[in-house]
Amino acid sequence: MAAGYDPFKLDRELRTAFTRNGATYIDVLPDYETVPNPEQGYFPVDGHPNEEGDAVIASFLAKELTGGAIPALRATSQEAPSRGEP
């Protein structure tokens, strides 16, 4: 890595801008630490996600969104409804 280069600078700047304006910022970058060979999820020509990369990003977003970042989407365990039987 080049001296003085901060790979997380843009992430911090976006988070600051979004939250300052009342938006919720969903950060999936830390989730990539668990993905072996994450570069395989991107096209080498232009760096856009391929089908595998899209699936990984979708799973990260689903985890973050249902994990409490958006209260209305929070995943909760629900018991089966009672049939009124004793």
C-alpha positions as CSV (number, residue, x, y, z in Angstrom):
1,M,0.0,0.0,0.0
2,A,1.3,3.5,-0.9
3,A,2.4,5.7,2.0
4,G,-0.3,8.0,3.0
5,Y,-3.0,6.1,1.2
6,D,-6.1,5.5,3.4
7,P,-8.3,2.8,1.9
8,F,-11.1,3.6,4.4
9,K,-11.2,7.4,3.7
10,L,-14.0,7.3,1.2
11,D,-16.0,5.0,3.5
12,R,-15.7,7.5,6.4
13,E,-16.5,10.5,4.2
14,L,-19.7,8.8,2.8
15,R,-20.8,7.7,6.3
16,T,-20.4,11.3,7.6
17,A,-22.2,12.8,4.6
18,F,-25.1,10.3,4.8
19,T,-25.6,10.4,8.6
20,R,-25.3,14.2,8.7
21,N,-28.3,14.3,6.3
22,G,-30.4,11.9,8.3
23,A,-29.7,8.8,6.2
24,T,-28.7,5.3,7.5
25,Y,-25.3,4.1,6.3
26,I,-24.9,0.4,5.8
27,D,-21.3,-0.6,5.9
28,V,-20.6,-4.0,4.3
29,L,-16.8,-3.5,3.9
30,P,-15.9,-5.4,7.1
31,D,-18.0,-8.4,6.0
32,Y,-15.5,-8.9,3.1
33,E,-12.9,-10.0,5.7
34,T,-14.7,-13.3,5.9
35,V,-14.8,-14.0,2.1
36,P,-12.0,-16.1,0.7
37,N,-10.7,-14.7,-2.6
38,P,-13.2,-11.9,-2.9
39,E,-11.7,-10.8,-6.1
40,Q,-13.3,-13.8,-7.8
41,G,-16.7,-12.1,-7.4
42,Y,-15.7,-9.3,-9.8
43,F,-15.0,-9.0,-13.5
44,P,-11.3,-8.4,-14.1
45,V,-12.0,-6.1,-17.1
46,D,-14.0,-3.4,-15.3
47,G,-14.2,-4.4,-11.7
48,H,-17.9,-4.7,-11.5
49,P,-19.5,-7.5,-9.5
50,N,-20.3,-10.7,-11.5
51,E,-23.1,-13.1,-10.5
52,E,-21.2,-14.5,-7.5
53,G,-20.2,-11.0,-6.4
54,D,-23.8,-9.8,-6.6
55,A,-24.9,-12.7,-4.5
56,V,-22.2,-11.9,-1.8
57,I,-23.2,-8.2,-1.7
58,A,-26.9,-9.1,-1.5
59,S,-26.2,-11.5,1.5
60,F,-24.2,-8.8,3.3
61,L,-26.9,-6.2,2.8
62,A,-29.6,-8.6,3.9
63,K,-27.6,-9.4,7.1
64,E,-27.1,-5.7,7.9
65,L,-30.6,-4.6,7.1
66,T,-32.3,-7.4,9.1
67,G,-29.7,-7.1,11.9
68,G,-31.2,-3.9,13.3
69,A,-29.8,-1.0,11.1
70,I,-33.4,-0.4,9.9
71,P,-35.7,-1.1,12.9
72,A,-38.7,-1.9,10.7
73,L,-36.7,-4.7,8.9
74,R,-35.2,-6.2,12.1
75,A,-35.5,-10.0,12.0
76,T,-37.2,-11.4,15.0
77,S,-37.9,-14.9,16.0
78,Q,-41.6,-15.5,16.1
79,E,-43.5,-18.3,17.8
80,A,-46.1,-20.1,15.8
81,P,-49.6,-18.6,16.4
82,S,-51.7,-20.4,18.9
83,R,-54.8,-22.2,17.7
84,G,-56.6,-21.6,20.9
85,E,-56.2,-25.2,22.0
86,P,-55.4,-25.9,25.7
